[in-house]
């Protein structure tokens, strides 16, 4: 059984703050600084270049991948860590299109994170083969999976509203139509109970700095189904994806299985921070996390709707249809969120009018939710957001 009192104690949370933005950047694990410092001093400092062998730096991309894999229902040995999420989207998409050479349609939805769509647009231009990015409303995605679709590119949990797609149904539909699937788990990993192997997903990608608490700029991950892993040809044929990188061949030969999805040098320092976070996740049961998440988000919805009628729920009411976040619409949403942050409730804003609040059960509990509701209600009823200083836009919203 997950000890949520213990997990909460494993994070550095500023005194007096209710942090409801772990869906954007997770807080600092209390042991991360020591973990990184030890790696820098004892490994980088004392071992220098020999750390690649003595400290096993090269193997960490895969071993950390397996630890994340447990949280997303992946088979052992099918998740690789490294690079950024955009790069992993590009890799997965290029590989999927190559496996469906007779088809030209990439299907996505309007709730997808824009950078995924940007990567698709850029890949289409570089291929110059007449591919089409077809984008439909989230609720229309099932019927839009037709027999001309090569691959679906879908973020399981909508980054704005928290709406959750039915991964099992959409994956089955795609396979029935002869298409492949790519699932972006940026707002799923560590938030909801994902079962990649169980639903038969083909590819999945995600980041580790949100719910997984790996730290700003923490590396992304990619999953490839075992049946495909030895057949995909990576568009980014990086040195470390070569079957024998230290043979220094002039011609690229893909590594075995998920190893071919390596690109650049592993970010060893960043992975040390991520490893500290995964030390906490290793003690966590995702089914129990999901149960608590649903309870916290429902408590928040009930409390805000009872006290703040000026806010309109943008997230699904059914817990099964939302991730671990709750969003409300408000015409002055940016200013109102800045006022909430000043009052010690940290969420974030997504254009044009979304006030977004994330719930990470590892460090948020029912008392935090009650306190957040009280402070938000004060901000809204006192119209604290009307102060002009809260309308000044920062670079990051």
C-alpha positions in Angstrom: 0.0 0.0 0.0 1.3 3.4 -0.9 2.1 5.6 2.1 1.1 9.0 0.9 2.2 10.7 4.1 5.7 9.3 3.4 5.7 10.4 -0.3 4.7 14.0 0.7 7.6 14.2 3.1 9.9 13.3 0.2 9.4 16.7 -1.6 10.6 20.2 -0.8 7.4 22.2 -0.7 7.8 25.9 0.3 6.1 26.8 3.6 2.6 28.2 3.1 2.3 27.3 -0.6 -0.3 24.9 -2.1 1.4 23.7 -5.2 -1.1 22.7 -7.9 1.3 22.9 -10.9 3.0 19.6 -10.7 1.4 18.9 -14.0 3.8 21.5 -15.5 6.8 21.1 -13.3 7.1 18.7 -10.4 8.7 19.9 -7.1 12.1 19.1 -6.0 12.6 15.7 -4.3 14.4 16.3 -1.1 17.2 13.9 -1.9 17.7 15.1 -5.5 20.3 17.7 -4.6 22.4 15.2 -2.7 22.0 12.6 -5.4 23.2 15.0 -8.1 26.0 16.4 -5.9 27.2 12.9 -5.2 27.1 12.0 -8.9 29.1 15.1 -9.8 31.7 14.7 -7.0 32.1 10.9 -6.8 31.5 10.0 -10.4 32.3 12.9 -12.7 34.8 14.3 -10.2 36.7 11.2 -9.3 36.1 8.9 -12.2 36.1 11.5 -15.1 35.8 9.6 -18.4 35.9 6.2 -16.7 32.5 7.0 -15.3 30.9 5.8 -18.5 32.0 2.3 -17.5 32.6 2.4 -13.8 29.4 4.3 -12.9 27.4 2.7 -15.7 26.3 6.0 -17.2 25.6 4.5 -20.6 23.3 1.9 -19.2 21.2 4.4 -17.2 19.1 5.5 -20.2 17.6 2.0 -20.3 17.5 1.2 -16.6 15.7 4.4 -15.9 13.5 3.7 -18.8 12.4 0.4 -17.2 11.6 2.2 -14.0 9.3 4.6 -15.9 8.0 1.7 -17.9 6.6 0.1 -14.8 4.4 3.3 -14.3 3.1 3.2 -17.8 2.5 -0.5 -18.3 5.4 -1.2 -20.6 7.2 -4.4 -21.1 10.7 -4.6 -19.7 13.4 -3.3 -22.0 11.0 -1.3 -24.2 11.5 2.3 -22.9 14.5 4.5 -23.6 15.4 7.7 -21.9 17.1 10.7 -23.5 16.8 13.8 -25.6 13.6 16.0 -25.5 10.0 15.1 -26.0 9.9 16.9 -29.4 12.7 14.7 -30.6 11.0 11.6 -29.4 7.8 12.6 -31.1 9.7 13.1 -34.4 11.4 9.7 -34.0 8.2 7.9 -33.4 6.3 9.6 -36.1 9.0 9.2 -38.8 9.3 5.5 -37.8 5.6 4.9 -37.9 5.2 6.6 -41.4 8.0 4.4 -42.7 6.1 1.3 -41.6 3.0 2.4 -43.5 4.5 3.6 -46.8 1.3 3.4 -48.8 -0.6 5.8 -46.5 -0.2 9.6 -46.2 -2.5 10.7 -43.3 -1.3 11.6 -39.8 -4.4 12.0 -37.6 -4.4 14.2 -34.5 -6.9 16.3 -32.6 -7.3 19.9 -31.6 -6.6 19.1 -28.0 -3.1 17.8 -28.8 -0.1 19.8 -27.5 0.9 22.2 -30.2 4.5 21.2 -30.3 3.5 17.7 -31.4 1.6 19.2 -34.3 4.6 21.4 -35.1 6.9 18.4 -35.3 4.4 16.7 -37.6 4.3 19.7 -39.8 8.0 19.9 -40.0 8.4 16.3 -40.8 5.8 16.5 -43.5 7.8 19.4 -45.1 11.1 17.6 -44.9 9.7 14.3 -46.4 8.1 16.1 -49.3 6.0 13.0 -50.1 2.5 14.5 -49.9 1.6 13.6 -46.3 -1.3 15.3 -44.6 -1.8 16.3 -41.0 -5.5 15.8 -40.4 -6.7 17.5 -37.2 -10.2 17.0 -35.9 -12.2 17.7 -32.7 -11.2 15.4 -29.8 -14.7 13.9 -29.7 -14.5 13.1 -33.4 -11.2 11.2 -33.3 -12.6 7.7 -33.2 -14.7 8.1 -36.4 -11.9 9.9 -38.1 -9.7 6.8 -37.9 -10.3 5.5 -41.4 -8.4 3.2 -43.7 -6.3 6.0 -45.2 -4.7 6.9 -41.9 -1.1 5.8 -41.4 -0.7 6.8 -37.8 -2.6 8.5 -35.0 -0.7 11.1 -33.0 -2.7 11.7 -29.8 -1.9 13.2 -26.4 -3.9 10.9 -24.0 -4.7 13.7 -21.5 -5.6 17.1 -23.0 -3.1 19.7 -21.6 -5.7 22.4 -21.3 -8.9 20.7 -20.1 -7.6 17.4 -18.7 -10.0 15.5 -21.0 -8.7 11.9 -21.2 -9.0 9.8 -24.4 -9.9 6.1 -24.2 -6.6 4.6 -25.2 -7.8 1.1 -25.4 -10.7 1.9 -27.7 -8.8 4.2 -30.0 -5.8 1.8 -30.3 -8.2 -1.0 -31.2 -9.9 1.2 -33.8 -6.6 2.2 -35.3 -5.4 -1.4 -35.6 -8.8 -2.4 -37.1 -8.2 0.3 -39.8 -4.6 -0.8 -40.3 -3.1 2.3 -38.7 -0.4 2.6 -36.0 -0.7 4.6 -32.8 1.6 7.1 -31.1 0.5 8.1 -27.6 1.9 11.3 -25.9 2.0 10.6 -22.2 3.3 14.0 -21.0 0.2 14.4 -18.8 -0.3 10.7 -18.2 2.9 9.3 -16.8 2.7 9.4 -13.0 -0.8 10.8 -13.2 -3.1 8.0 -14.5 -3.1 4.2 -14.8 -1.6 3.6 -18.2 -1.3 0.1 -19.7 0.6 0.3 -22.9 1.2 -3.4 -23.2 -2.3 -4.3 -22.3 -3.9 -2.0 -25.0 -1.3 -2.9 -27.6 0.0 0.6 -28.2 2.6 0.8 -30.9 4.6 3.9 -29.8 4.5 6.2 -26.8 6.5 9.2 -25.8 6.6 11.5 -22.7 8.5 13.8 -20.5 9.8 13.3 -17.0 9.7 16.8 -15.5 5.9 17.0 -14.8 4.3 14.4 -12.6 7.5 12.3 -12.5 9.4 15.2 -10.8 12.7 14.8 -12.7 13.4 18.5 -12.7 13.4 21.3 -15.3 14.7 20.0 -18.6 14.7 16.3 -17.4 15.0 13.9 -20.3 12.1 12.5 -22.3 11.3 8.8 -23.0 10.1 6.7 -25.9 8.4 3.3 -26.0 8.2 1.0 -28.9 6.1 -2.2 -28.9 8.3 -5.3 -28.9 6.9 -6.6 -32.2 8.0 -3.4 -33.9 11.2 -2.6 -32.0 13.6 -4.6 -34.3 11.8 -3.3 -37.5 11.6 0.4 -37.1 14.3 2.5 -38.8 15.0 5.7 -36.9 15.0 8.9 -38.9 17.5 10.3 -36.4 20.3 7.9 -36.8 22.4 9.1 -33.9 25.8 7.7 -33.0 24.5 6.0 -29.8 21.7 4.3 -31.8 24.4 2.5 -33.8 24.7 -1.2 -33.1 28.4 -0.8 -32.3 29.1 2.9 -31.7 32.7 2.4 -30.7 33.5 0.6 -33.9 33.2 4.0 -35.5 31.8 2.6 -38.7 31.2 5.2 -41.4 27.9 3.6 -42.3 24.9 3.6 -39.8 23.6 0.2 -38.7 20.7 0.3 -36.2 21.1 -1.1 -32.7 18.9 -3.9 -31.5 15.4 -3.2 -30.3 14.8 0.0 -28.3 18.5 0.8 -28.4 18.1 2.1 -31.9 16.0 4.9 -30.4 19.0 6.4 -28.8 20.2 9.6 -30.4 22.6 11.8 -28.5 24.8 11.5 -25.4 22.7 10.7 -22.3 22.2 13.7 -20.0 23.9 12.1 -17.1 23.5 14.9 -14.5 19.8 15.3 -15.4 19.3 11.6 -15.1 20.8 11.7 -11.6 18.0 14.0 -10.6 15.4 11.9 -12.3 16.8 8.8 -10.5 16.2 10.5 -7.2 12.6 11.1 -8.1 12.1 7.5 -9.3 13.4 6.3 -5.9 10.1 7.7 -4.6 8.0 6.3 -7.5 9.5 2.8 -6.9 7.5 2.8 -3.7 4.2 3.8 -5.3 1.2 1.8 -6.7 -0.3 3.6 -9.7 -3.8 2.2 -9.1 -3.8 3.8 -5.7 -2.4 7.0 -7.1 -5.3 7.1 -9.6 -7.9 6.5 -6.9 -6.6 9.3 -4.8 -6.3 11.6 -7.8 -9.9 11.1 -8.7 -10.9 11.9 -5.1 -8.8 15.1 -5.0 -10.0 16.4 -8.3 -13.7 15.8 -7.4 -13.2 17.5 -4.0 -11.7 20.5 -5.8 -14.5 20.7 -8.4 -17.2 20.5 -5.8 -15.5 23.2 -3.6 -14.8 25.6 -6.4 -18.3 25.3 -7.9 -19.9 25.9 -4.5 -17.8 29.0 -3.8 -16.9 30.5 -7.1 -19.8 30.6 -9.5 -18.0 33.0 -11.8 -15.7 30.1 -12.8 -16.9 27.6 -15.4 -15.7 24.0 -15.4 -13.7 23.2 -18.5 -12.8 19.6 -17.5 -15.0 16.5 -17.8 -17.2 15.9 -14.8 -16.8 12.1 -15.0 -13.5 11.3 -13.2 -12.9 8.4 -15.6 -12.8 10.9 -18.5 -10.2 13.3 -17.0 -6.6 13.1 -16.0 -5.1 14.5 -12.8 -5.9 18.1 -13.4 -8.9 20.4 -13.3 -9.4 23.5 -15.5 -11.9 26.4 -15.2 -12.7 29.0 -17.7 -12.7 32.7 -16.7 -12.5 35.8 -19.0 -9.7 37.3 -16.8 -8.1 33.9 -16.3 -4.5 35.1 -16.6 -4.8 37.9 -14.1 -6.9 35.7 -11.7 -4.2 33.0 -11.8 -1.5 35.5 -11.0 -3.6 36.7 -8.1 -4.0 33.1 -6.9 -0.2 32.6 -7.1 0.3 35.7 -5.0 -2.1 34.2 -2.5 0.0 31.0 -2.3 -2.0 28.7 -4.6 0.2 28.0 -7.6 -1.5 26.8 -10.8 -1.0 28.1 -14.3 -2.8 29.6 -17.3 -3.4 28.3 -20.8 -4.7 30.6 -23.5 -7.3 31.8 -24.1 -9.1 31.6 -20.8 -8.1 28.4 -18.9 -7.1 28.4 -15.2 -5.4 25.1 -14.8 -4.7 23.2 -11.6 -2.8 19.9 -11.3 -3.1 17.3 -8.6 -0.2 15.1 -7.8 -1.3 12.7 -5.0 2.3 12.1 -4.0 2.4 15.5 -2.3 -1.2 16.9 -2.4 -3.8 15.8 0.1 -7.3 16.7 1.1 -6.3 19.4 3.5 -4.3 21.1 0.7 -7.4 21.1 -1.5 -9.5 22.7 1.2 -6.9 25.4 1.7 -6.7 26.0 -2.1 -10.5 26.4 -2.4 -10.6 28.9 0.5 -7.8 31.0 -1.0 -9.1 30.9 -4.5 -12.6 31.9 -3.3 -11.1 34.9 -1.5 -9.2 36.0 -4.7 -12.3 35.7 -6.8 -14.8 37.4 -4.5 -12.5 40.2 -3.5 -11.7 40.7 -7.1 -8.0 40.7 -6.3 -7.3 39.8 -9.9 -8.5 43.3 -10.9 -5.2 44.8 -9.8 -3.4 45.9 -13.0 -0.2 44.3 -11.9 -1.7 40.9 -12.4 -2.4 41.6 -16.0 1.3 42.1 -16.9 2.2 39.0 -19.0 5.3 37.0 -18.1 7.1 35.0 -20.7 5.9 31.7 -19.1 2.2 31.6 -18.2 
